[in-house]
């Protein structure tokens, strides 16, 4: 019986992402015969072809589709174990990292990253970009090293790692005349005036409008903002309410005259992840930055 090892798992994942044995071999700096030989051993191990040639692509079988997320998770955990042993000189490096984040991440996550870098990597630079519909292409061409947020539709050439689970709550002014007992019913939620945030397509946020539409409910929206950055100030000075991600509400609560209420609508939770393209996967500087983000941001 052939024993699986990390090298073989990496070969499998590269073929899966590139859909090509030749491209996977070039990326891993292996000869095609060597890679094919290891793939054949993996096929025998699972008694399945794993990949079938269709035109110019190697497409995964049903079993390979089931194995891919499991193998990816094993590789990610293995890299966490060895990642900080890479010889990236964080104390003296002046490397500039380009990261894409949501507006919520600016308030919730960026201060944690900044604090860590100030102490542990004082000369490292970070340029922050907004997540847009073009972020995936920017990661492909190397303009952006890492994206942090909710990006559900990336193709297989991207890695992803969960940082924490996000969910929604309602915020209202502490002086709200109708919300005095720390609770809000569904009837109250639908009757109150809402401040809404139009996150747009591909902005790294979950869509509340789609959930409301699916549930057949309609909010009374009196103001729509282009981002979450000003929502706390508007709500605390009015009788309106807003539905916001929980970790943002904690930041807003510490800064304003607000209260947090459990939402009466069954908005689903969603995972906040960090994403990176396969082309940057083995770069020492970026491995260090990803591992740093995971260590300080995961909950």
RODO-2510 file (C-alpha; in nm, 4 decimals, decimal comma):
residues 299
     n   res          X          Y          Z
     1     x     0,0000     0,0000     0,0000
     2     x     0,1356     0,3425    -0,0973
     3     x     0,1595     0,5914     0,1892
     4     x     0,0321     0,9417     0,1204
     5     x     0,2538     1,2354     0,2097
     6     x     0,2335     1,6143     0,1931
     7     x     0,4128     1,6247    -0,1429
     8     x     0,1526     1,4017    -0,3052
     9     x    -0,1344     1,6017    -0,1524
    10     x     0,0218     1,9177    -0,2928
    11     x     0,0506     1,7584    -0,6378
    12     x    -0,3168     1,6618    -0,6276
    13     x    -0,4251     2,0146    -0,5278
    14     x    -0,2086     2,1777    -0,7952
    15     x    -0,3500     1,9580    -1,0706
    16     x    -0,6985     2,0323    -0,9394
    17     x    -0,6402     2,4075    -0,9492
    18     x    -0,4456     2,4302    -1,2748
    19     x    -0,6506     2,1604    -1,4539
    20     x    -0,3226     2,0700    -1,6226
    21     x    -0,0427     1,8249    -1,5466
    22     x     0,2152     2,0289    -1,7373
    23     x     0,1272     2,3552    -1,5567
    24     x     0,1234     2,1797    -1,2197
    25     x     0,4629     2,0235    -1,2929
    26     x     0,6095     2,3598    -1,3937
    27     x     0,4691     2,5275    -1,0838
    28     x     0,6112     2,2565    -0,8545
    29     x     0,9405     2,2424    -1,0456
    30     x     0,8938     1,8732    -1,1220
    31     x     0,9255     1,6853    -1,4498
    32     x     0,6010     1,5739    -1,6068
    33     x     0,6993     1,2032    -1,5856
    34     x     0,7714     1,2410    -1,2135
    35     x     0,4416     1,4130    -1,1494
    36     x     0,2503     1,1612    -1,3610
    37     x     0,4149     0,8744    -1,1749
    38     x     0,3084     1,0161    -0,8382
    39     x    -0,0412     1,0823    -0,9697
    40     x    -0,0667     0,7193    -1,0847
    41     x     0,0257     0,6030    -0,7343
    42     x    -0,2466     0,8271    -0,5947
    43     x    -0,4947     0,6835    -0,8439
    44     x    -0,4082     0,3313    -0,7309
    45     x    -0,4405     0,4325    -0,3667
    46     x    -0,7972     0,5552    -0,4212
    47     x    -0,8805     0,3118    -0,7029
    48     x    -1,0105     0,6067    -0,9029
    49     x    -0,8711     0,8021    -1,2018
    50     x    -0,9196     1,1292    -1,0028
    51     x    -0,8705     1,3403    -1,3184
    52     x    -0,9999     1,2821    -1,6704
    53     x    -0,8758     1,4614    -1,9807
    54     x    -1,1528     1,6597    -2,1479
    55     x    -1,0207     1,8634    -2,4368
    56     x    -0,7116     2,0447    -2,3082
    57     x    -0,8074     2,0199    -1,9411
    58     x    -0,7731     1,7605    -1,6663
    59     x    -1,1104     1,7670    -1,4941
    60     x    -1,1704     1,6117    -1,1493
    61     x    -1,3869     1,3069    -1,0951
    62     x    -1,6608     1,3096    -0,8314
    63     x    -1,4220     1,1505    -0,5828
    64     x    -1,1567     1,4151    -0,6527
    65     x    -1,4135     1,6891    -0,5902
    66     x    -1,4849     1,5348    -0,2503
    67     x    -1,1148     1,4967    -0,1679
    68     x    -1,0078     1,8467    -0,2677
    69     x    -1,1441     2,0431     0,0332
    70     x    -1,0115     1,7773     0,2717
    71     x    -0,6626     1,7782     0,1196
    72     x    -0,6589     2,1594     0,1053
    73     x    -0,7391     2,1741     0,4754
    74     x    -0,4589     1,9288     0,5579
    75     x    -0,2103     2,1360     0,3566
    76     x    -0,3191     2,4596     0,5238
    77     x    -0,2770     2,3124     0,8720
    78     x     0,0609     2,1672     0,7799
    79     x     0,1765     2,5055     0,6551
    80     x     0,0644     2,6704     0,9793
    81     x     0,2958     2,4345     1,1669
    82     x     0,6012     2,5140     0,9537
    83     x     0,5094     2,8603     0,8275
    84     x     0,6828     3,0705     1,0896
    85     x     1,0091     2,8829     1,0369
    86     x     1,0505     3,0528     0,6985
    87     x     1,3410     3,2937     0,6936
    88     x     1,1439     3,6148     0,6535
    89     x     1,3236     3,8882     0,8456
    90     x     1,0195     4,0597     0,9908
    91     x     1,2232     4,2904     1,2145
    92     x     1,4282     4,4482     0,9358
    93     x     1,2102     4,3917     0,6294
    94     x     1,0650     4,6969     0,4543
    95     x     0,8403     4,4838     0,2346
    96     x     0,5091     4,6403     0,1320
    97     x     0,2028     4,4146     0,1370
    98     x    -0,1064     4,4984    -0,0662
    99     x    -0,4247     4,3703     0,0966
   100     x    -0,7894     4,4101     0,0009
   101     x    -1,0432     4,4443     0,2796
   102     x    -1,4022     4,5442     0,3408
   103     x    -1,4921     4,8684     0,5148
   104     x    -1,5882     4,6630     0,8209
   105     x    -1,2415     4,5067     0,8257
   106     x    -1,0914     4,8567     0,8264
   107     x    -1,2552     4,9168     1,1633
   108     x    -1,2459     4,5678     1,3140
   109     x    -0,9348     4,3922     1,1803
   110     x    -0,6926     4,6573     1,0579
   111     x    -0,6199     4,7958     1,4078
   112     x    -0,5144     4,4466     1,5212
   113     x    -0,2819     4,4081     1,2231
   114     x    -0,1382     4,7558     1,2784
   115     x    -0,0723     4,6890     1,6470
   116     x     0,1058     4,3615     1,5725
   117     x     0,3235     4,5134     1,3016
   118     x     0,4204     4,8105     1,5179
   119     x     0,5695     4,5736     1,7758
   120     x     0,6916     4,2796     1,5671
   121     x     0,7612     4,4165     1,2179
   122     x     0,8082     4,7920     1,2567
   123     x     0,9370     4,8605     0,9037
   124     x     0,6849     4,6472     0,7132
   125     x     0,4408     4,8551     0,5070
   126     x     0,0770     4,7814     0,4255
   127     x    -0,1296     4,9352     0,1488
   128     x    -0,5013     4,8699     0,1915
   129     x    -0,7377     4,8395    -0,1048
   130     x    -1,1158     4,8104    -0,1177
   131     x    -1,2602     4,4745    -0,2224
   132     x    -1,4316     4,5130    -0,5596
   133     x    -1,5449     4,2958    -0,8477
   134     x    -1,1876     4,3277    -0,9814
   135     x    -1,0104     4,1975    -0,6700
   136     x    -0,9731     3,8410    -0,8001
   137     x    -0,8055     3,9610    -1,1188
   138     x    -0,5772     4,1892    -0,9164
   139     x    -0,4681     3,8928    -0,7049
   140     x    -0,3999     3,6916    -1,0193
   141     x    -0,1690     3,9554    -1,1652
   142     x     0,0073     4,0200    -0,8352
   143     x    -0,1253     4,3692    -0,7606
   144     x    -0,2937     4,2417    -0,4436
   145     x    -0,1332     3,9838    -0,2152
   146     x    -0,4259     3,8968     0,0099
   147     x    -0,7993     3,9634     0,0405
   148     x    -0,9939     3,9399     0,3658
   149     x    -1,3730     3,9223     0,3624
   150     x    -1,6589     3,7238     0,2098
   151     x    -1,5764     3,6152    -0,1469
   152     x    -1,7899     3,3093    -0,2295
   153     x    -1,7361     3,2838    -0,6054
   154     x    -1,3604     3,2578    -0,6544
   155     x    -1,2330     2,9923    -0,8921
   156     x    -1,0147     2,6946    -0,8009
   157     x    -0,6847     2,8777    -0,8523
   158     x    -0,7350     3,0552    -0,5181
   159     x    -0,6604     2,9341    -0,1687
   160     x    -0,8809     3,0289     0,1236
   161     x    -0,8599     3,0034     0,5007
   162     x    -1,1360     3,0707     0,7528
   163     x    -1,0621     3,3368     1,0134
   164     x    -1,3914     3,3566     1,2036
   165     x    -1,7689     3,3291     1,1740
   166     x    -1,9683     3,6498     1,1295
   167     x    -2,3348     3,7130     1,2028
   168     x    -2,5750     4,0064     1,2109
   169     x    -2,7230     4,2118     1,4940
   170     x    -2,9381     4,5231     1,5151
   171     x    -2,8009     4,8515     1,6450
   172     x    -3,0122     5,1371     1,7779
   173     x    -2,9601     5,4486     1,9858
   174     x    -2,9630     5,3917     2,3621
   175     x    -3,2237     5,6685     2,3693
   176     x    -3,4508     5,5024     2,1119
   177     x    -3,8063     5,5730     2,2376
   178     x    -3,9542     5,2378     2,1346
   179     x    -3,6657     5,0002     2,2065
   180     x    -3,6236     5,0289     2,5816
   181     x    -3,5989     4,6687     2,7022
   182     x    -3,2987     4,5469     2,5034
   183     x    -3,5096     4,3420     2,2640
   184     x    -3,6769     4,3844     1,9267
   185     x    -3,9594     4,1737     1,7859
   186     x    -4,0100     4,0957     1,4199
   187     x    -4,3088     4,3316     1,4105
   188     x    -4,0972     4,6105     1,5586
   189     x    -3,8108     4,5333     1,3224
   190     x    -4,0367     4,5706     1,0198
   191     x    -4,2123     4,8820     1,1501
   192     x    -3,8961     5,0756     1,2391
   193     x    -3,7081     5,2960     0,9926
   194     x    -3,3835     5,1382     0,8699
   195     x    -3,0459     5,2741     0,7666
   196     x    -2,9286     5,0401     0,4925
   197     x    -2,5824     4,9830     0,3505
   198     x    -2,5589     4,9133    -0,0223
   199     x    -2,2523     4,6886    -0,0345
   200     x    -2,2748     4,6320    -0,4090
   201     x    -2,1645     4,3267    -0,6067
   202     x    -1,8318     4,1704    -0,5137
   203     x    -1,7695     4,4043    -0,2191
   204     x    -1,6807     4,1282     0,0253
   205     x    -2,0056     4,1402     0,2257
   206     x    -2,3092     3,9165     0,2577
   207     x    -2,6295     4,0421     0,0932
   208     x    -2,9062     4,1171     0,3453
   209     x    -3,1457     4,2226     0,0718
   210     x    -3,1321     3,8761    -0,0830
   211     x    -3,2145     3,7106     0,2508
   212     x    -3,5052     3,9487     0,3134
   213     x    -3,6357     3,8801    -0,0358
   214     x    -3,6083     3,5037     0,0159
   215     x    -3,7959     3,5326     0,3475
   216     x    -4,0646     3,7514     0,1946
   217     x    -4,0060     4,0462     0,4275
   218     x    -3,9494     4,4106     0,3444
   219     x    -3,7660     4,6661     0,5546
   220     x    -3,8628     5,0332     0,5625
   221     x    -3,5425     5,1982     0,4441
   222     x    -3,5124     5,5754     0,4907
   223     x    -3,1437     5,6157     0,4118
   224     x    -2,8895     5,4126     0,2169
   225     x    -2,5154     5,4474     0,2754
   226     x    -2,2316     5,3390     0,0437
   227     x    -2,0395     5,1727     0,3291
   228     x    -2,0661     5,0742     0,6953
   229     x    -1,8225     5,3450     0,8063
   230     x    -2,0844     5,6106     0,8926
   231     x    -2,3745     5,3921     1,0012
   232     x    -2,3082     5,4148     1,3767
   233     x    -2,3049     5,7950     1,3806
   234     x    -2,6316     5,8173     1,1872
   235     x    -2,8130     5,5626     1,4038
   236     x    -2,7051     5,7055     1,7398
   237     x    -2,8395     6,0493     1,6471
   238     x    -3,1797     5,9299     1,5260
   239     x    -3,4661     5,6894     1,5932
   240     x    -3,3567     5,4620     1,3108
   241     x    -3,2039     5,1147     1,3351
   242     x    -2,9485     4,9290     1,1255
   243     x    -2,8530     4,5666     1,0760
   244     x    -2,4764     4,5248     1,0882
   245     x    -2,2117     4,2527     1,1318
   246     x    -2,1618     4,1687     1,4999
   247     x    -1,7891     4,2434     1,5215
   248     x    -1,8522     4,5873     1,3741
   249     x    -2,1250     4,6498     1,6333
   250     x    -1,8729     4,5900     1,9134
   251     x    -1,6481     4,8640     1,7735
   252     x    -1,9409     5,1025     1,7264
   253     x    -2,0729     5,0302     2,0767
   254     x    -1,7414     5,1349     2,2309
   255     x    -1,7472     5,4637     2,0397
   256     x    -2,1084     5,5770     2,0492
   257     x    -2,4400     5,6015     2,2264
   258     x    -2,5655     5,2689     2,0911
   259     x    -2,7266     4,9444     2,2025
   260     x    -2,6981     4,6017     2,0384
   261     x    -3,0115     4,3917     1,9869
   262     x    -3,0477     4,0353     1,8686
   263     x    -3,2010     4,0364     1,5231
   264     x    -3,5457     3,8739     1,4990
   265     x    -3,4746     3,7709     1,1394
   266     x    -3,2888     3,4455     1,0725
   267     x    -3,0006     3,5989     0,8821
   268     x    -2,7445     3,3230     0,8172
   269     x    -2,3954     3,3342     0,9571
   270     x    -2,1081     3,3461     0,7109
   271     x    -1,7352     3,2841     0,7250
   272     x    -1,4821     3,5666     0,7009
   273     x    -1,1780     3,4230     0,5231
   274     x    -0,8463     3,5284     0,3813
   275     x    -0,7885     3,4516     0,0135
   276     x    -0,4771     3,4379    -0,2008
   277     x    -0,3867     3,3253    -0,5503
   278     x    -0,1866     3,0109    -0,6148
   279     x     0,0929     3,2184    -0,7726
   280     x     0,1783     3,3699    -0,4315
   281     x     0,1261     3,0556    -0,2278
   282     x     0,4930     2,9689    -0,1676
   283     x     0,6381     3,3200    -0,1364
   284     x     0,8060     3,3432     0,2030
   285     x     0,6994     3,7003     0,2722
   286     x     0,3376     3,6305     0,1920
   287     x     0,3324     3,3045     0,3872
   288     x     0,4569     3,5009     0,6863
   289     x     0,1884     3,7693     0,6385
   290     x    -0,0921     3,5125     0,5986
   291     x     0,0186     3,3197     0,9054
   292     x     0,0385     3,6441     1,1003
   293     x    -0,3174     3,7364     0,9960
   294     x    -0,4452     3,3931     1,0927
   295     x    -0,2786     3,4018     1,4344
   296     x    -0,4107     3,7436     1,5337
   297     x    -0,7496     3,7469     1,3576
   298     x    -0,8880     3,3938     1,3876
   299     x    -1,1370     3,3361     1,6675
***
